[in-house]
């Protein structure tokens, strides 16, 4: 962790993972209110999103 290259690689990974998992908190209410999707359809959307 003393190397700046390793530290920056870890920081980029942490920020990417934080952004990736933050979207899950907002995508379900967004899909429900804007598109009127039901829970099973949202589950399917999240599955496809996760596979992608």
Order of alpha helices (4+ residues) and beta strands (2+ residues): alpha-alpha
